[in-house]
């Protein structure tokens, strides 16, 4: 009897939780109301089956519970019961599957007036590509992907020359206009999902998938990866802003095309050396940094990361938080630089030698090694940075500066600006460093990586001699 009462309480409690639960689907922001209806049908069908089975079990326990004087009757077949069960099961499965089949047919039938945008997935960020004035996306191949061609566009395809490239994980879409999302992955299986759109699809390496939708509400929504793709899967996010058509057109016109990026004047390290003279007062003649004036080391940073940070300072995505007073000092200098000047300085900084730094942080390097396992997924086991993940070098950088920036990421002082997509990822990752001791420990371990690298270089030189 106690078990029967427990089952009845479970059934009633489940129904009440469903009816009065504070957790519901996010407000719908696309044309896919049919998906909401399909989800509701699935809830009702499975809910009725759950109630029927649970209450039947409670009834069976009450009515057919063990009694010493009662004997069970062996009945191997009951054709009427089997017919009822088969019929009801068939109806239930049909009710579950049929709506989904109709919705799927519509989901993959793209309207002729839909515009296109390609979504490119990579651990652990998103990029986007729009067709240019010719309305056709150029050919792209994984074998062509490199630092200078992150989308792998075929330079010999004329359709690709005017393709609009958006490397920043922020996408704008016009409201009330159908859009076909073409999905491509550089590495592993991902899944592009925007919950308020009720639409998502796997992004599989080696093939192209797609789906379509019509955004119906303006606003900014979060895109996530809904397929476990690695250690930073939870931080693989993008912003999707739905705006009016004029705002979308203006934003798209500001984005560079493949031809424009290819035609940029090559970076000149010699010109960069001259421009770097303005940086020497703070960052030192060899970019070694000066702790006394809170200027970090620049030597060792790759040009992509260096360029991106100066652009963030220029746009206000970095150096405007009231608690980032040293970033505020950097911003006026960054805003005085042209794009060509930034490229030249970045090229020169890449040539500067990475000399040993003085340890200023005391921490437990052994404990820090365990914490660094997560960091190594992006920054490399030796802290040398990984350009594919947009992750800068850590080994050899000033330990006092690393601690300050990690604290800023953890506290949301740096990285929370909507335009700083990779900074947003670091904010999430820095949460594993729960206190100042953890900051000191992981930084102490990073200091040992620089020493290991220096020792390896010495050994290699001796071997050559």
C-alpha positions as CSV (number, residue, x, y, z in Angstrom):
1,X,0.0,0.0,0.0
2,X,2.8,2.4,0.8
3,X,4.3,1.9,-2.6
4,X,1.0,2.6,-4.3
5,X,0.6,5.8,-2.3
6,X,4.1,6.8,-3.3
7,X,3.3,6.2,-7.0
8,X,0.1,8.3,-6.8
9,X,2.0,11.1,-5.1
10,X,4.6,11.0,-7.8
11,X,2.0,11.2,-10.6
12,X,0.1,14.0,-9.0
13,X,3.2,15.9,-8.1
14,X,4.5,15.6,-11.7
15,X,1.3,17.0,-13.1
16,X,1.3,19.9,-10.7
17,X,5.0,20.6,-11.4
18,X,4.2,20.7,-15.1
19,X,1.3,23.1,-14.7
20,X,2.9,25.5,-12.2
21,X,6.6,25.2,-13.0
22,X,8.4,28.5,-13.3
23,X,10.6,27.1,-16.1
24,X,9.2,27.4,-19.6
25,X,10.4,27.7,-23.1
26,X,12.0,31.0,-23.9
27,X,9.7,33.5,-25.7
28,X,9.4,32.6,-29.4
29,X,11.4,34.9,-31.7
30,X,11.0,33.2,-35.1
31,X,8.4,31.7,-37.4
32,X,8.8,28.2,-35.9
33,X,5.6,28.1,-33.8
34,X,5.1,24.7,-35.3
35,X,8.1,23.4,-33.4
36,X,6.6,24.7,-30.1
37,X,3.3,22.8,-31.0
38,X,5.3,19.7,-31.7
39,X,7.1,19.9,-28.4
40,X,3.7,20.4,-26.6
41,X,2.2,17.4,-28.3
42,X,5.3,15.3,-27.2
43,X,4.8,16.5,-23.6
44,X,1.1,15.6,-23.6
45,X,1.5,12.2,-25.2
46,X,4.4,11.1,-23.0
47,X,2.7,12.7,-20.0
48,X,-0.5,10.7,-20.6
49,X,1.4,7.5,-21.0
50,X,3.4,8.3,-17.8
51,X,0.1,8.8,-15.9
52,X,-1.5,5.7,-17.3
53,X,1.5,3.5,-16.5
54,X,2.0,5.0,-13.0
55,X,-1.6,4.8,-12.0
56,X,-2.0,1.3,-13.4
57,X,1.0,0.2,-11.3
58,X,-0.7,1.8,-8.2
59,X,-4.0,0.0,-9.0
60,X,-2.2,-3.3,-9.6
61,X,-0.5,-3.0,-6.2
62,X,-3.8,-2.3,-4.4
63,X,-5.9,-4.8,-6.3
64,X,-3.5,-7.6,-6.8
65,X,-1.3,-7.2,-3.8
66,X,0.0,-10.4,-2.2
67,X,-2.6,-12.3,-0.1
68,X,-1.7,-15.7,1.4
69,X,-5.0,-17.3,0.5
70,X,-5.0,-15.9,-3.1
71,X,-3.4,-17.9,-6.0
72,X,-2.4,-16.3,-9.3
73,X,-3.8,-17.6,-12.6
74,X,-1.5,-18.4,-15.5
75,X,-2.8,-16.7,-18.6
76,X,-0.1,-16.8,-21.4
77,X,-2.2,-15.0,-24.0
78,X,-4.9,-12.4,-23.9
79,X,-5.7,-11.3,-27.5
80,X,-8.1,-8.5,-26.7
81,X,-5.6,-7.0,-24.3
82,X,-2.8,-7.3,-26.8
83,X,-5.0,-5.7,-29.5
84,X,-5.7,-2.8,-27.2
85,X,-2.1,-2.3,-26.2
86,X,-0.9,-2.5,-29.9
87,X,-3.5,-0.1,-31.1
88,X,-2.9,2.5,-28.3
89,X,0.9,2.2,-28.7
90,X,0.5,2.7,-32.5
91,X,-1.6,5.8,-32.0
92,X,0.8,7.2,-29.4
93,X,3.9,6.7,-31.6
94,X,2.0,8.2,-34.6
95,X,1.0,11.2,-32.5
96,X,4.7,11.7,-31.5
97,X,6.2,11.2,-35.0
98,X,3.7,12.5,-37.5
99,X,3.9,16.2,-36.4
100,X,7.6,16.1,-36.4
101,X,7.8,14.7,-40.0
102,X,5.6,17.5,-41.3
103,X,7.7,20.2,-39.4
104,X,10.9,18.6,-40.7
105,X,9.6,18.8,-44.2
106,X,9.1,22.5,-43.8
107,X,12.3,23.0,-41.8
108,X,14.4,21.9,-44.8
109,X,12.3,23.5,-47.5
110,X,13.9,26.9,-47.8
111,X,11.8,29.8,-49.3
112,X,13.1,31.1,-52.6
113,X,13.3,34.7,-51.2
114,X,15.6,33.7,-48.3
115,X,19.0,35.3,-48.1
116,X,22.0,33.2,-47.1
117,X,24.6,33.4,-44.4
118,X,27.3,30.7,-43.8
119,X,28.1,29.8,-40.2
120,X,31.6,28.5,-39.7
121,X,32.3,26.5,-36.5
122,X,35.6,25.9,-34.9
123,X,36.7,25.1,-31.4
124,X,35.6,27.3,-29.7
125,X,34.1,30.1,-31.7
126,X,31.9,31.0,-34.6
127,X,32.5,32.9,-37.8
128,X,30.1,34.1,-40.5
129,X,30.2,34.7,-44.2
130,X,27.7,36.5,-46.4
131,X,27.6,36.5,-50.2
132,X,28.6,39.7,-51.8
133,X,26.9,41.7,-54.5
134,X,26.8,38.7,-56.9
135,X,24.6,36.9,-54.4
136,X,26.7,33.7,-54.5
137,X,29.0,32.4,-51.9
138,X,32.4,31.5,-53.3
139,X,33.9,28.0,-53.0
140,X,35.7,27.1,-49.8
141,X,37.8,24.2,-48.8
142,X,39.3,23.1,-45.5
143,X,42.7,22.5,-47.2
144,X,42.9,26.2,-47.9
145,X,42.4,27.3,-44.3
146,X,45.4,29.1,-42.7
147,X,46.1,32.1,-40.6
148,X,45.6,34.4,-43.6
149,X,42.5,32.6,-45.0
150,X,40.5,31.5,-41.9
151,X,37.4,30.7,-44.0
152,X,39.3,28.6,-46.6
153,X,38.0,30.6,-49.5
154,X,39.2,29.5,-53.0
155,X,41.2,32.6,-54.3
156,X,40.5,31.4,-57.9
157,X,36.7,31.4,-57.6
158,X,35.5,34.9,-58.7
159,X,32.3,34.4,-56.6
160,X,34.4,34.5,-53.4
161,X,36.1,37.8,-54.0
162,X,33.1,39.9,-52.8
163,X,32.1,37.5,-49.9
164,X,31.7,39.5,-46.7
165,X,33.6,38.0,-43.8
166,X,32.7,38.3,-40.1
167,X,35.3,36.8,-37.8
168,X,33.9,38.4,-34.7
169,X,31.3,36.0,-33.1
170,X,28.5,38.6,-33.5
171,X,25.9,38.2,-36.2
172,X,23.2,40.6,-37.4
173,X,20.1,39.4,-39.1
174,X,17.2,41.5,-40.5
175,X,13.8,41.1,-38.9
176,X,10.9,39.5,-40.9
177,X,13.1,38.3,-43.6
178,X,13.8,34.5,-44.3
179,X,17.4,33.5,-43.9
180,X,19.1,30.2,-44.8
181,X,21.9,29.3,-42.5
182,X,24.6,27.2,-44.2
183,X,26.7,25.3,-41.6
184,X,30.3,24.2,-41.9
185,X,32.8,23.0,-39.4
186,X,36.6,23.2,-39.4
187,X,37.3,20.5,-36.9
188,X,34.8,18.5,-34.9
189,X,31.0,18.2,-34.7
190,X,29.3,21.3,-33.4
191,X,25.6,22.4,-33.3
192,X,24.4,25.9,-34.0
193,X,21.4,26.7,-31.7
194,X,19.6,29.9,-30.8
195,X,16.9,28.9,-28.3
196,X,14.4,31.7,-29.0
197,X,14.5,30.7,-32.7
198,X,13.5,27.1,-31.9
199,X,15.9,26.0,-34.7
200,X,19.2,24.3,-34.6
201,X,21.3,21.9,-36.6
202,X,24.5,19.8,-36.3
203,X,27.6,21.2,-37.9
204,X,29.6,18.2,-39.2
205,X,33.2,18.4,-40.6
206,X,33.4,17.3,-44.2
207,X,29.9,18.2,-45.1
208,X,27.5,21.2,-45.3
209,X,24.2,21.2,-43.5
210,X,21.6,23.9,-43.4
211,X,18.2,25.1,-42.0
212,X,16.2,28.3,-42.3
213,X,14.1,30.6,-40.2
214,X,12.4,34.0,-40.2
215,X,13.4,36.2,-37.2
216,X,10.2,37.9,-36.0
217,X,11.4,39.8,-32.9
218,X,14.2,42.5,-32.8
219,X,16.7,42.1,-30.0
220,X,19.9,40.3,-29.1
221,X,20.0,36.6,-28.6
222,X,22.7,34.1,-27.6
223,X,23.8,31.4,-29.9
224,X,25.4,28.4,-28.3
225,X,27.0,25.1,-29.4
226,X,24.5,22.4,-28.5
227,X,26.9,19.5,-29.2
228,X,29.7,18.6,-26.8
229,X,32.8,19.6,-28.7
230,X,35.6,19.8,-26.2
231,X,36.6,21.3,-22.9
232,X,35.5,24.9,-23.7
233,X,32.2,23.7,-25.3
234,X,30.2,25.7,-22.7
235,X,32.1,28.9,-23.7
236,X,31.4,28.5,-27.4
237,X,28.9,31.3,-27.8
238,X,28.0,34.1,-30.2
239,X,25.5,37.0,-30.2
240,X,22.8,37.1,-32.8
241,X,21.2,40.6,-33.1
242,X,17.9,40.9,-35.0
243,X,17.6,44.4,-36.3
244,X,15.6,46.4,-38.9
245,X,16.7,46.1,-42.5
246,X,18.5,49.5,-42.8
247,X,20.6,48.7,-39.7
248,X,21.5,45.4,-41.1
249,X,22.5,46.9,-44.5
250,X,24.6,49.5,-42.8
251,X,26.4,46.9,-40.6
252,X,27.0,44.5,-43.5
253,X,28.5,47.4,-45.6
254,X,31.0,48.0,-42.7
255,X,32.3,44.4,-42.8
256,X,35.4,43.6,-45.0
257,X,35.2,41.4,-48.1
258,X,37.7,38.7,-49.0
259,X,39.1,40.9,-51.8
260,X,39.6,43.8,-49.5
261,X,41.5,41.8,-46.9
262,X,43.6,40.2,-49.6
263,X,44.5,43.7,-51.1
264,X,45.7,45.1,-47.8
265,X,49.2,46.5,-47.9
266,X,51.6,43.9,-46.4
267,X,52.7,44.7,-42.8
268,X,56.2,46.3,-42.7
269,X,58.2,45.4,-39.6
270,X,60.7,48.1,-40.4
271,X,58.0,50.8,-40.4
272,X,56.6,49.1,-37.3
273,X,60.0,49.5,-35.6
274,X,59.8,53.3,-36.2
275,X,56.3,53.5,-34.9
276,X,57.2,51.4,-31.9
277,X,59.4,54.2,-30.6
278,X,56.2,55.7,-29.2
279,X,55.7,52.5,-27.2
280,X,59.2,52.3,-25.8
281,X,58.7,54.7,-22.9
282,X,56.2,52.4,-21.3
283,X,56.8,48.9,-22.7
284,X,60.6,49.1,-23.0
285,X,63.0,49.1,-26.0
286,X,62.6,45.3,-26.5
287,X,58.9,45.2,-25.5
288,X,60.0,43.6,-22.2
289,X,57.5,45.6,-20.1
290,X,58.0,47.7,-17.0
291,X,56.2,46.7,-13.8
292,X,56.9,50.1,-12.2
293,X,54.5,51.8,-14.6
294,X,52.2,48.8,-15.0
295,X,53.1,48.3,-18.7
296,X,53.1,44.6,-19.7
297,X,55.5,42.7,-21.9
298,X,54.6,42.7,-25.6
299,X,57.5,40.6,-26.9
300,X,56.2,37.1,-27.6
301,X,52.6,38.1,-28.6
302,X,51.5,37.0,-32.1
303,X,50.4,39.7,-34.5
304,X,46.7,38.5,-34.6
305,X,46.3,38.8,-30.9
306,X,48.2,42.0,-30.7
307,X,46.1,43.6,-33.5
308,X,42.9,42.4,-32.0
309,X,43.6,43.9,-28.6
310,X,44.5,47.3,-30.1
311,X,41.2,47.2,-32.1
312,X,39.3,46.4,-28.9
313,X,40.9,49.4,-27.2
314,X,39.9,51.6,-30.2
315,X,36.3,50.4,-30.2
316,X,35.9,50.8,-26.5
317,X,35.4,47.1,-26.0
318,X,38.5,47.2,-23.7
319,X,39.9,50.0,-21.5
320,X,36.6,51.7,-20.7
321,X,35.6,49.8,-17.5
322,X,35.8,52.1,-14.5
323,X,37.9,49.5,-12.6
324,X,40.4,49.1,-15.5
325,X,42.4,52.3,-14.9
326,X,45.5,51.0,-16.7
327,X,43.4,50.0,-19.7
328,X,42.0,53.5,-19.7
329,X,45.6,54.8,-20.0
330,X,46.2,52.6,-23.0
331,X,43.1,53.5,-24.9
332,X,44.1,57.1,-26.0
333,X,47.3,55.7,-27.6
334,X,45.4,52.9,-29.4
335,X,42.9,55.3,-30.9
336,X,45.6,57.4,-32.4
337,X,46.8,54.5,-34.6
338,X,45.7,53.8,-38.2
339,X,44.9,50.2,-39.2
340,X,48.2,50.1,-41.2
341,X,50.1,51.4,-38.3
342,X,48.7,48.7,-36.1
343,X,49.6,46.0,-38.6
344,X,53.2,47.3,-38.9
345,X,53.7,47.5,-35.1
346,X,52.2,44.0,-34.7
347,X,54.7,42.7,-37.3
348,X,57.6,44.3,-35.5
349,X,56.5,43.1,-32.1
350,X,56.5,39.5,-33.5
351,X,60.2,39.8,-34.1
352,X,61.2,40.9,-30.6
353,X,63.0,38.3,-28.6
354,X,61.4,36.6,-25.6
355,X,63.8,37.0,-22.8
356,X,63.5,35.6,-19.2
357,X,61.3,37.5,-16.8
358,X,61.7,38.0,-13.1
359,X,59.3,36.0,-10.8
360,X,57.2,38.3,-8.6
361,X,54.4,36.0,-7.7
362,X,54.8,33.2,-5.1
363,X,52.5,30.3,-5.7
364,X,52.3,26.5,-5.6
365,X,53.4,25.5,-9.1
366,X,52.5,21.8,-8.5
367,X,48.9,22.8,-7.7
368,X,49.0,25.3,-10.6
369,X,49.8,22.5,-13.0
370,X,46.5,20.8,-12.2
371,X,44.6,24.1,-12.7
372,X,46.5,24.7,-16.0
373,X,45.2,21.5,-17.6
374,X,42.1,23.5,-18.6
375,X,44.1,26.4,-19.9
376,X,46.3,24.1,-22.0
377,X,43.4,23.1,-24.2
378,X,43.6,26.6,-25.8
379,X,47.0,28.0,-24.9
380,X,49.0,24.9,-25.4
381,X,50.7,22.5,-23.0
382,X,53.8,24.7,-23.0
383,X,51.8,28.0,-22.9
384,X,53.1,29.0,-26.4
385,X,49.6,30.0,-27.5
386,X,47.5,28.6,-30.3
387,X,46.5,30.9,-33.2
388,X,43.7,28.6,-34.3
389,X,42.0,29.1,-31.0
390,X,42.8,32.8,-30.9
391,X,44.7,32.1,-27.7
392,X,47.8,34.2,-26.9
393,X,51.2,33.1,-25.6
394,X,51.3,32.9,-21.8
395,X,54.8,31.4,-21.2
396,X,57.4,34.2,-20.6
397,X,54.8,36.9,-20.0
398,X,55.0,39.0,-16.8
399,X,53.5,37.1,-14.0
400,X,52.1,40.2,-12.2
401,X,50.3,41.2,-15.4
402,X,48.8,37.7,-15.9
403,X,47.4,37.7,-12.4
404,X,45.8,41.1,-12.9
405,X,44.2,40.2,-16.2
406,X,43.0,36.8,-14.9
407,X,41.5,38.7,-11.9
408,X,39.9,41.2,-14.3
409,X,38.4,38.4,-16.4
410,X,37.1,36.5,-13.4
411,X,35.5,39.7,-12.0
412,X,34.0,40.8,-15.3
413,X,36.2,43.9,-15.5
414,X,37.6,42.7,-18.8
415,X,35.9,40.5,-21.5
416,X,32.2,41.3,-20.9
417,X,31.8,43.8,-23.7
418,X,29.5,42.5,-26.4
419,X,32.2,43.1,-29.1
420,X,34.9,41.1,-27.2
421,X,33.7,37.6,-28.2
422,X,36.9,35.9,-27.1
423,X,37.1,37.9,-23.9
424,X,33.6,36.6,-23.1
425,X,35.0,33.1,-23.3
426,X,37.9,33.9,-21.0
427,X,35.4,35.3,-18.4
428,X,33.7,31.9,-18.3
429,X,37.0,30.0,-18.2
430,X,38.5,32.2,-15.5
431,X,35.8,31.2,-13.1
432,X,37.8,28.0,-12.3
433,X,40.2,30.3,-10.5
434,X,38.1,30.8,-7.5
435,X,40.4,32.8,-5.3
436,X,43.7,34.7,-5.3
437,X,45.6,31.6,-4.3
438,X,44.5,29.8,-7.4
439,X,45.6,32.8,-9.5
440,X,49.0,32.7,-7.9
441,X,49.4,29.0,-8.3
442,X,48.5,28.8,-12.0
443,X,50.7,31.8,-12.7
444,X,53.6,30.2,-10.8
445,X,53.2,27.1,-13.0
446,X,53.1,29.2,-16.2
447,X,56.4,30.7,-15.0
448,X,58.0,27.2,-15.0
449,X,56.9,26.8,-18.7
450,X,59.0,29.8,-19.7
451,X,62.0,28.3,-17.9
452,X,61.5,24.9,-19.6
453,X,61.3,26.6,-23.0
454,X,64.5,28.5,-22.3
455,X,66.3,25.4,-21.2
456,X,65.2,23.5,-24.3
457,X,66.5,26.3,-26.5
458,X,69.9,26.2,-24.7
459,X,70.1,22.4,-25.2
460,X,69.2,22.8,-28.9
461,X,71.9,25.4,-29.4
462,X,74.5,23.2,-27.7
463,X,73.5,20.3,-29.8
464,X,73.9,22.3,-33.0
465,X,77.4,23.4,-31.9
